[in-house]
Amino acid sequence: MNGTIRANISTGLPVAIVLKKDQKTGKLTTGVVQRILTNSQTHPHGIKVRLESGEIGRVKEISNRYN
């Protein structure tokens, strides 16, 4: 699924995000969406979310299951 479209993302969904500090390397952090922070329907770099761990980043991948 595409992480740039807000409609594809919901709370409780397992995702992989890139944190602000990891944007240059592209390192992904996995977790479960606690809150969607982007208000617009799309964003070219990914929808910004807060994970249940408190980390904030842009969605790069949406998982079917959480590993």
C-alpha positions in Angstrom: 0.0 0.0 0.0 1.0 3.6 -0.5 2.1 5.6 2.5 1.6 8.9 0.7 -2.2 8.6 0.8 -3.9 9.4 4.1 -6.9 7.1 3.4 -4.6 4.1 3.4 -3.5 4.7 7.0 -5.5 4.2 10.2 -4.7 4.0 13.9 -3.6 0.5 15.0 -2.0 -0.2 11.7 1.5 -1.6 11.6 3.8 0.6 9.5 7.5 1.4 8.8 8.4 5.1 9.1 11.5 7.1 8.5 12.3 9.4 11.4 13.6 13.0 10.8 17.1 12.1 12.0 17.2 9.1 9.6 16.0 10.9 6.5 19.5 11.0 5.0 20.1 7.2 5.4 16.5 6.1 4.9 16.6 3.8 7.9 13.1 2.5 8.7 11.5 2.2 12.1 8.6 -0.1 12.6 5.6 0.3 14.9 1.9 0.7 15.3 0.1 4.0 14.4 -1.2 5.8 17.4 -2.2 9.1 15.7 -2.2 10.5 12.2 -0.6 14.0 12.2 -0.9 15.0 8.5 -4.2 16.8 7.8 -4.0 16.8 4.0 -5.2 13.8 2.0 -1.8 13.2 0.4 1.8 14.0 1.0 4.7 13.3 -1.5 7.1 12.2 1.2 4.6 10.1 3.2 1.9 10.8 5.8 3.3 11.9 9.1 2.2 9.7 12.1 3.0 9.2 15.8 3.7 5.6 16.7 2.6 4.0 20.0 6.2 4.2 21.1 6.0 8.0 20.7 8.3 8.3 17.7 7.2 10.6 14.9 7.9 10.1 11.2 6.6 9.7 7.7 5.1 6.4 6.5 7.2 4.6 3.9 5.6 1.1 4.1 2.3 -0.3 5.3 2.4 -3.8 6.7 -0.2 -6.5 6.7 1.1 -7.7 10.0 3.5 -6.5 12.7 6.8 -8.4 13.1 
